[in-house]
Amino acid sequence: MIEIPDPGQEKTAKLLIMDKGPISTLSNIDGALDWFFVPGCEVLITDMVLVEARKPPKPGASPRKAARASFEDWFSRNKHIITVVTTDIGEDYKNNLALWEEAGSPDGRAPRANDLGEASILNKLRVIRKLQTEGGSVIVVMDDRDGRAAVQALRMNIDLMGTRVFVELIAKDFHIKEAETCWFTLKAILGKE
């Protein structure tokens, strides 16, 4: 799957996680989040994806507390080697959250964080363009269909993959044995989700 470039043609790759799906999915398997580091790329997460991954579930939703705790523990251990990419949407959310807290955190008035990780397609495209102009290639891991369609429309050298393809890459190209059976385990844990 990954081709070795000719000498002198090597580029620095960056792995960009652009929606909560890959994080939510892999958090269910012990050690699977570490697979983001296996290709040896710099790992980046957009600020709103980080907010969404940390957000408590809605009442009545599948809590998956163990998966959320797994993500938080992983992020705490690795925050020194993960770059959080700032977006306009993320900055607006942070400002709105601060204003809400200064107002005494009134019920029903908290800033909306649902789907903001995926919502700002324009922001995501700007992030990718900036990373490309800095040099190197960008590997985007994203499950959101609309986001994937927008990224595919870019006329740039981007490797775009969903969580399942990423897991297959880790199993086949990097010979991570646990990744070979990961999808069967995830199906058993997540069911139809």
ZADO-494698 format. One record per atom (N, C-alpha, C, O): x, y, z. Coordinates in steps of 0.001 Angstrom, whole numbers, padded with zeros to 6 digits, always signed. Example, Ala and Ser with C-alpha at 12.3 -4.5 7.8 and 13.67 -1.06 7.14 Angstrom:
BEGIN
+013190-005690+007800 +012300-004500+007800 +013200-003300+007800 +014236-003319+008465 +012850-002250+007080 +013670-001060+007140 +012900+000030+007870 +013409+001138+008039 
END
This chain:
BEGIN
+000811-001194+000000 +000000+000000+000000 +000862+001269+000000 +000589+002198-000761 +001893+001316+000842 +002760+002489+000882 +003980+002201+000024 +004687+001217+000238 +004218+003074-000951 +005367+002892-001820 +006547+003667-001264 +006376+004772-000749 +007734+003104-001361 +008946+003775-000902 +009393+004726-002005 +009580+004314-003150 +009567+006022-001649 +009950+006995-002682 +011401+006812-003124 +012218+006215-002423 +011687+007341-004298 +013058+007339-004804 +013925+008208-003898 +013418+009140-003274 +015213+007922-003817 +016108+008758-003000 +016014+010224-003416 +016019+010543-004605 +015931+011099-002437 +015809+012528-002695 +014380+012995-002891 +014123+014198-002921 +013444+012063-003024 +012041+012402-003229 +011207+012223-001956 +009989+012400-001974 +011872+011871-000858 +011157+011629+000387 +010500+012915+000869 +011043+014007+000701 +009332+012770+001468 +008627+013901+002055 +008241+013542+003476 +008083+012369+003817 +008095+014551+004285 +007654+014337+005648 +006141+014184+005630 +005429+015063+005144 +005657+013085+006153 +004216+012850+006177 +003638+013304+007505 +004284+013223+008550 +002409+013783+007435 +001660+014165+008621 +000353+013396+008587 -000317+013347+007555 -000013+012796+009709 -001267+012053+009799 -002261+012950+010509 -002068+013300+011673 -003328+013325+009809 -004308+014278+010314 -005627+013563+010594 -006240+012996+009689 -006056+013596+011849 -007336+013001+012252 -008363+014129+012216 -008296+015077+012998 -009324+014005+011282 -010232+015121+011029 -011670+014872+011434 -012522+015725+011187 -011971+013748+012041 -013282+013593+012648 -013181+012608+013795 -012205+011868+013917 -014202+012612+014632 -014181+011834+015867 -014295+010335+015622 -013924+009544+016490 -014796+009928+014469 -015039+008515+014180 -013854+007598+014438 -013996+006617+015170 -012682+007884+013860 -011537+007002+014096 -011146+006907+015568 -010773+005835+016045 -011231+008021+016284 -010895+008027+017713 -011911+007201+018500 -011538+006358+019316 -013198+007450+018248 -014256+006722+018964 -014173+005228+018705 -014369+004420+019614 -013887+004868+017478 -013823+003456+017116 -012624+002763+017746 -012775+001744+018419 -011438+003310+017530 -010228+002650+018010 -010076+002703+019529 -009326+001910+020097 -010770+003616+020189 -010710+003697+021657 -011283+002442+022325 -011043+002203+023509 -012029+001656+021578 -012644+000446+022127 -011686-000739+022207 -012005-001746+022838 -010528-000633+021581 -009539-001713+021563 -008299-001241+022325 -007712-000216+021980 -007908-001974+023343 -006718-001605+024117 -005505-001455+023202 -005169-002370+022450 -004861-000314+023272 -003631-000072+022525 -003820+000351+021078 -002842+000701+020417 -005054+000329+020562 -005264+000629+019139 -005011+002096+018796 -004626+002397+017666 -005214+003001+019724 -004938+004410+019422 -003453+004638+019143 -003090+005559+018412 -002609+003808+019721 -001166+003914+019458 -000827+003612+018000 +000259+003957+017535 -001733+002978+017285 -001494+002685+015870 -001342+003951+015048 -000731+003917+013979 -001888+005080+015524 -001708+006340+014796 -000230+006716+014700 +000162+007442+013787 +000591+006231+015629 +002021+006549+015628 +002850+005549+014821 +004010+005821+014512 +002278+004410+014482 +003028+003339+013813 +003670+003771+012496 +004819+003404+012250 +002984+004536+011632 +003639+004933+010372 +004820+005886+010552 +005550+006143+009595 +005019+006410+011752 +006142+007300+012006 +005890+008736+011590 +006832+009517+011461 +004642+009093+011379 +004274+010449+010968 +003998+011314+012196 +003713+010813+013283 +004089+012606+011991 +003586+013530+012999 +002071+013354+013045 +001425+013311+011998 +001495+013252+014241 +000051+013057+014395 -000591+014378+014782 -000182+015028+015744 -001613+014766+014008 -002332+016008+014251 -003818+015712+014423 -004369+014835+013758 -004460+016458+015326 -005900+016360+015560 -006442+017782+015555 -005860+018663+016187 -007547+018021+014854 -008116+019368+014885 -008736+019617+016256 -009181+018685+016927 -008760+020894+016665 -009233+021257+017997 -010663+020811+018269 -010960+020360+019376 -011552+020924+017294 -012948+020540+017524 -013120+019028+017582 -014020+018542+018267 -012293+018284+016891 -012350+016824+017027 -011961+016447+018452 -012549+015538+019038 -010986+017132+019001 -010577+016888+020381 -011715+017217+021347 -011963+016466+022290 -012404+018332+021118 -013552+018700+021964 -014620+017613+021884 -015138+017174+022910 -014950+017178+020665 -015984+016159+020498 -015592+014833+021133 -016436+014156+021720 -014337+014459+021025 -013888+013183+021589 -013969+013192+023111 -014121+012139+023731 -013870+014359+023711 -013887+014476+025171 -015282+014758+025731 -015488+014673+026942 -016222+015086+024879 -017557+015501+025310 -018315+014342+025951 -018319+013236+025410 -018963+014580+027104 -019758+013506+027708 -020954+013164+026815 -021479+014036+026124 -021384+011900+026829 -022505+011507+025960 -023819+012154+026409 -023985+012515+027574 -024737+012288+025468 -026071+012820+025771 -026823+011810+026632 -026535+010615+026578 -027783+012281+027423 -028586+011332+028199 -029273+010321+027277 -029867+010690+026264 -029182+009046+027645 -029785+007980+026854 -028909+007449+025738 -029229+006422+025138 -027801+008133+025446 -026883+007669+024395 -025998+006564+024946 -025864+006409+026159 -025403+005805+024053 -024470+004756+024461 -023278+005405+025147 -022510+006106+024489 -023098+005196+026446 -022057+005935+027161 -020639+005523+026816 -019763+006385+026743 -020376+004247+026601 -019042+003738+026306 -017976+004448+027137 -016989+004960+026608 -018198+004464+028446 -017282+005149+029361 -015858+004613+029255 -014895+005376+029328 -015730+003325+029087 -014386+002733+029004 -013635+003284+027799 -012442+003572+027892 -014327+003434+026658 -013678+003961+025450 -013277+005414+025654 -012185+005818+025252 -014152+006205+026275 -013819+007611+026521 -012636+007730+027482 -011744+008555+027282 -012638+006903+028518 -011516+006914+029469 -010234+006483+028776 -009163+007026+029050 -010337+005505+027876 -009182+005034+027130 -008605+006165+026279 -007389+006349+026235 -009476+006926+025599 -008999+008038+024788 -008330+009092+025658 -007239+009562+025335 -008973+009466+026755 -008422+010521+027609 -007058+010123+028173 -006140+010941+028238 -006937+008862+028579 -005660+008368+029088 -004596+008409+027986 -003474+008859+028221 -004950+007938+026782 -004023+007940+025647 -003587+009354+025304 -002401+009609+025094 -004551+010282+025245 -004213+011657+024885 -003314+012292+025951 -002358+012992+025618 -003616+012052+027220 -002786+012604+028304 -001348+012100+028214 -000403+012863+028415 -001187+010811+027910 +000156+010225+027805 +000925+010743+026589 +002155+010786+026596 +000195+011133+025552 +000849+011467+024279 +000695+012919+023840 +001110+013265+022734 +000112+013774+024671 -000149+015149+024223 +001117+015910+023843 +001059+016874+023079 +002234+015490+024360 +003495+016152+024006 +003954+015807+022580 +004809+016496+022023 +003391+014745+021990 +003781+014382+020622 +002613+014474+019633 +002747+014088+018472 +001467+014990+020101 +000310+015199+019232 +000134+016695+019041 +000136+017456+020009 -000015+017113+017804 -000246+018524+017517 -001743+018751+017378 -002405+018106+016565 -002275+019676+018181 -003679+020059+018057 -003722+021254+017112 -003144+022305+017387 -004421+021071+015989 -004500+022096+014952 -005680+023015+015253 -006821+022567+015373 -005388+024292+015372 -006413+025289+015670 -007201+025621+014409 -006629+025799+013334 -008534+025702+014559 -009412+026085+013451 -010258+027279+013886 -010383+027551+015080 -010833+027985+012929 -011719+029111+013251 -012918+028637+014065 -013318+029288+015030 -013486+027506+013673 -014641+026947+014401 -014243+026641+015843 -014999+026931+016771 -013076+026064+016031 -012603+025737+017367 -012389+026976+018220 -012741+026988+019399 -011816+028019+017631 -011610+029270+018358 -012951+029908+018731 -013117+030407+019844 -013912+029890+017789 -015246+030428+018087 -015902+029651+019223 -016497+030245+020123 -015795+028333+019183 -016378+027504+020240 -015733+027830+021586 -016433+027974+022588 -014406+027946+021617 -013690+028244+022861 -014141+029593+023429 -014353+029720+024635 -014286+030591+022567 -014742+031912+023002 -016177+031868+023512 -016490+032461+024544 -017055+031165+022789 -018451+031046+023212 -018574+030298+024535 -019410+030643+025369 -017747+029280+024727 -017751+028530+025980 -017318+029428+027144 -017908+029376+028223 -016294+030244+026926 -015826+031163+027970 -016918+032177+028325 -017130+032471+029501 -017614+032714+027314 -018707+033657+027574 -019842+032989+028351 -020398+033589+029271 -020185+031767+027991 -021238+031020+028682 -020861+030786+030144 -021698+030930+031035 -019606+030426+030388 -019153+030203+031758 -019153+031504+032555 -019524+031510+033729 -018737+032614+031925 -018760+033922+032595 -020180+034363+032923 -020395+035114+033874 -021150+033898+032139 -022561+034227+032375 -023189+033328+033438 -024389+033417+033698 -022388+032470+034045 -022899+031592+035096 -023371+030237+034604 -024052+029523+035340 -023032+029869+033395 -023381+028566+032805 -024880+028269+032868 -025282+027235+033402 -025720+029178+032322 -027167+028945+032390 -027589+027675+031638 -027062+027362+030570 -028552+026955+032224 -029062+025716+031620 -029602+025971+030220 -030278+026969+029970 -029295+025060+029322 -029811+025116+027959 -029162+026170+027078 -029584+026356+025937 -028152+026860+027576 -027520+027925+026809 -026061+027634+026461 -025367+028493+025916 -025598+026428+026775 -024203+026065+026478 -023980+026085+024970 -024883+025733+024210 -022802+026487+024529 -022535+026480+023089 -022607+025059+022529 -022176+024099+023167 -023151+024953+021344 -023326+023656+020694 -021983+023145+020192 -021241+023858+019517 -021682+021879+020540 -020431+021269+020080 -020680+020071+019168 -019738+019502+018617 -021953+019688+019006 -022264+018520+018176 -021845+018729+016729 -022142+019759+016123 -021160+017751+016194 -020766+017705+014784 -019892+018879+014335 -019701+019071+013134 -019366+019655+015259 -018509+020765+014839 -017164+020268+014333 -016512+020954+013546 -016743+019102+014766 -015511+018529+014238 -015623+018277+012751 -014657+018454+012009 -016811+017861+012312 -017047+017572+010906 -017615+018774+010159 -017497+018859+008937 -018237+019710+010895 -019037+020758+010273 -018233+021709+009396 -018695+022088+008319 -017079+022088+009819 -016357+023105+009088 -015474+022495+008008 -014255+022406+008151 -016105+022087+006948 -015372+021505+005830 -014380+022531+005286 -013238+022187+004981 -014803+023775+005165 -013922+024822+004658 -012689+024956+005549 -011573+025089+005047 -012885+024922+006864 -011756+024975+007790 -010815+023804+007563 -009595+023967+007573 -011381+022629+007360 -010562+021436+007161 -009729+021555+005891 -008555+021185+005867 -010338+022066+004860 -009610+022218+003607 -008479+023224+003768 -007403+023048+003196 -008715+024272+004537 -007655+025256+004805 -006511+024623+005585 -005340+024888+005312 -006860+023784+006561 -005831+023101+007360 -004967+022229+006457 -003741+022238+006561 -005615+021473+005567 -004872+020588+004662 -003984+021405+003727 -002817+021067+003529 -004524+022472+003153 -003722+023325+002259 -002504+023880+002985 -001406+023904+002429 -002695+024326+004227 -001579+024882+005002 -000518+023812+005236 +000676+024079+005094 -000947+022604+005594 +000011+021525+005828 +000761+021176+004552 +001953+020871+004591 +000064+021220+003423 +000708+020908+002150 +001725+021983+001776 +002796+021664+001260 +001403+023256+002030 +002340+024318+001673 +003571+024294+002579 +004631+024793+002203 +003427+023711+003778 +004569+023580+004676 +005516+022479+004200 +006611+022318+004739 +005099+021743+003213 +005927+020665+002671 +005504+019322+003225 +005001+019222+004344 +005708+018324+002451 +005370+016984+002893 +004000+016555+002422 +003263+017310+001787 +003687+015330+002749 +002405+014779+002341 +001489+014689+003557 +001942+014691+004702 +000196+014611+003280 -000799+014564+004336 -001614+013286+004187 -002153+012992+003121 -001690+012539+005275 -002557+011363+005353 -003741+011775+006206 -003572+012119+007376 -004935+011745+005637 -006140+012152+006352 -006927+010902+006728 -007266+010084+005874 -007210+010772+008018 -008049+009670+008503 -009381+010287+008894 -009466+011075+009835 -010433+009910+008146 -011749+010522+008337 -012835+009549+007914 -012741+008921+006859 -013866+009427+008740 -014987+008555+008405 -016190+009335+007869 -017009+008771+007144 -016311+010606+008208 -017453+011427+007804 -017538+011509+006279 -016592+011948+005625 -018670+011087+005717 -018811+011012+004247 -018722+012360+003558 -018054+012492+002532 -019398+013378+004122 -019362+014695+003485 -017950+015273+003529 -017483+015865+002556 -017286+015098+004647 -015909+015570+004778 -014989+014870+003801 -014120+015496+003195 -015184+013558+003650 -014349+012789+002714 -014561+013273+001275 -013609+013397+000504 -015823+013542+000928 -016127+014009-000428 -015444+015354-000692 -014913+015581-001779 -015460+016240+000305 -014813+017547+000135 -013303+017398-000001 -012687+018070-000829 -012709+016535+000793 -011254+016329+000721 -010878+015709-000617 -009862+016076-001206 -011691+014770-001102 -011406+014137-002391 -011461+015133-003537 -010798+014950-004558 -012257+016197-003367 -012388+017204-004422 -011149+018084-004536 -010953+018754-005550 -010310+018086-003497 -009084+018878-003560 -008156+018315-004628 -008058+017100-004801 -007500+019173-005315 -006526+018745-006309 -005148+018754-005659 -004267+019529-006032 -004990+017874-004680 -003741+017812-003929 -003351+016364-003730 -004173+015457-003862 -002094+016163-003413 -001596+014823-003141 -001892+014474-001682 -001082+014726-000791 -003076+013884-001459 -003530+013546-000117 -003882+012068-000107 -004533+011567-001024 -003446+011375+000936 -003881+009998+001142 -005044+010050+002114 -004862+010393+003282 -006240+009713+001644 -007459+009777+002438 -007932+008368+002734 -008065+007543+001830 -008184+008099+004000 -008669+006764+004363 -009591+006836+005564 -009459+007703+006428 -010529+005901+005596 -011387+005738+006758 -010692+004847+007778 -009594+004342+007544 -011349+004667+008904 -010758+003885+009993 -010461+002455+009558 -009397+001919+009869 -011388+001840+008845 -011179+000439+008451 -009962+000283+007537 -009171-000644+007709 -009813+001178+006577 -008659+001122+005673 -007378+001402+006452 -006348+000776+006200 -007437+002337+007393 -006265+002625+008222 -005839+001379+008997 -004651+001068+009074 -006808+000670+009567 -006507-000558+010317 -005887-001607+009394 -004941-002292+009784 -006412-001737+008173 -005846-002687+007209 -004406-002305+006850 -003548-003177+006709 -004146-001014+006703 -002795-000534+006426 -001848-000926+007556 -000742-001406+007308 -002279-000722+008779 -001455-001043+009945 -001183-002547+009999 -000077-002972+010335 -002192-003343+009669 -002024-004804+009698 -001095-005281+008580 -000166-006050+008827 -001345-004825+007355 -000616-005359+006197 +000760-004732+005989 +001743-005444+005785 +000830-003416+006039 +002098-002747+005740 +003049-002694+006928 +004268-002666+006757 +002486-002682+008132 +003331-002548+009316 +003310-003799+010192 +003927-003834+011257 +002599-004817+009734 +002607-006143+010353 +002244-006123+011844 +002869-006798+012662 +001224-005335+012169 +000721-005297+013542 -000346-006386+013653 -001456-006244+013139 +000012-007460+014326 -000829-008649+014385 -002220-008361+014968 -003215-008900+014485 -002292-007513+016003 -003575-007211+016641 -004545-006529+015673 -005761-006662+015810 -004008-005806+014705 -004858-005103+013745 -005543-006066+012773 -006580-005740+012196 -004961-007250+012597 -005531-008219+011660 -006936-008664+012071 -007784-008904+011211 -007187-008775+013365 -008496-009239+013847 -009303-008131+014512 -010388-008372+015041 -008775-006939+014482 -009396-005796+015151 -010837-005570+014712 -011703-005307+015545 -011099-005670+013415 -012430-005321+012916 -013498-006299+013417 -014637-005899+013657 -013141-007563+013576 -014094-008540+014127 -014423-008193+015574 -015577-008287+015994 -013411-007794+016330 -013613-007408+017725 -014481-006161+017808 -015378-006079+018647 -014218-005202+016952 -015011-003966+016954 -016466-004225+016611 -017364-003626+017203 -016702-005114+015658 -018086-005461+015313 -018811-006067+016510 -019986-005781+016741 -018110-006901+017266 -018712-007509+018447 -019003-006458+019521 -020021-006540+020208 -018119-005477+019669 -018297-004443+020698 -019356-003419+020280 -020229-003063+021072 -019274-002953+019045 -020097-001834+018613 -021405-002232+017952 -022306-001402+017830 -021528-003461+017529 -022754-003880+016875 -022985-003091+015599 -022126-003067+014717 -024148-002441+015496 -024510-001703+014276 -024027-000260+014264 -024229+000447+013277 -023394+000190+015342 -022944+001595+015388 -021913+001870+014310 -021423+002993+014197 
END
